[in-house]
Amino acid sequence: MNRHERGLEFKVGAFVFVGLAMLGALVVQFGRLGEGLKTYYPLTVRFTDASGLLKGSDVLLAGAKIGKVSGGPRMVREGQGVDVPLKIYDYIKLPEGSKFTVGSSGLLGDRFVNVVMPHGQPKAFLAPNAHISGARESGVNDLTREGGALVNDLRGTVQKIDTTMDRLNQDTLSSANMENLKSSMEHLNQATSALAESSKKLDGVVDQADSTMASAKTAADNLQSAIADTRKVLRSATQGKGLVATLLNDPALAADLHALITNLRAHGVLFYRDTAATAQPKPPEQTKPARQTRSR
């Protein structure tokens, strides 16, 4: 074998060695062998429901892997959920108050533990072997479970509606009730027509009442005018200077006139005698007040 062939074999061997070395490095870096070379610190998260979490599931922070689930969910003695052990890379420090939830990659993807750090500058970090309370995000199973419950409720509601409609058709919308309703509507129509006729008659009565009230008002005005005229006549008769005023104001003249009429009725004109004057006492004459003499 000459020197040229030995050099070519050496170059090929070196190239293969470098390729195998790089392949081994990639296997160590991204394979399980690399995971075994890393160091972790343990955490325990309590979930009320950790369905779908398996040993080896990823622990993600903002989409980056920071650890894994070191074991399956374990029941607690109190019965309030399950404890899930986690292994976090020792160079990742999680602040206190971080939120641990069970997430899902896609609708039907594998479950993982998602970590959300609190806002603001962290003041303290989770210590190894710390116990944290976690939560669970809604996934396809949860949506399916809630959808099944909703469908059951919807079925029950539809059955109630069907029962109500059957009772409505049998009881309320029966033939007898429809006939009664039709009769009631006819009676209502008749009553409405009668009310319209009564309203027309009432309008005529109201018009007559208005005319009667107007006539009564006119009569009352005429009566007031007649009373006023009578008052004027009486006032003129009592306060005037005629015969009626003299008879009303002079008692002696009234008595003489009464006696004259009595004598005429008793004896007539030819045999007239004054017997009424002797039978009836004369009324006392009115004394005229003495005139006062003015003192000079």
Protein Blocks (a to p, Z undefined) as FASTA:
>chain_A
ZZklmmmmmmmmmmmmmmmmmmmmmmmmmmmklmmmpccdddddddfblghiaghiacde
ehiacbdcfbdcdddfkonacdddddddfkbccdehiacddddedjklccdddddddedj
dfbdcdehiacdddddddfklmmmmmmmmmmmmmmmmmmmmmmmmmmmmmmmmmklmmmm
mmmmmmmmmmmmmmmmmmmmmmmmmmmmmmmmmmmmmmmmmmmmmmmmmmmmmmmmmmmm
bfklmmmmmmklmmmmmmmmmmmmmnommlgccfklmmpccdddddddddddddZZ
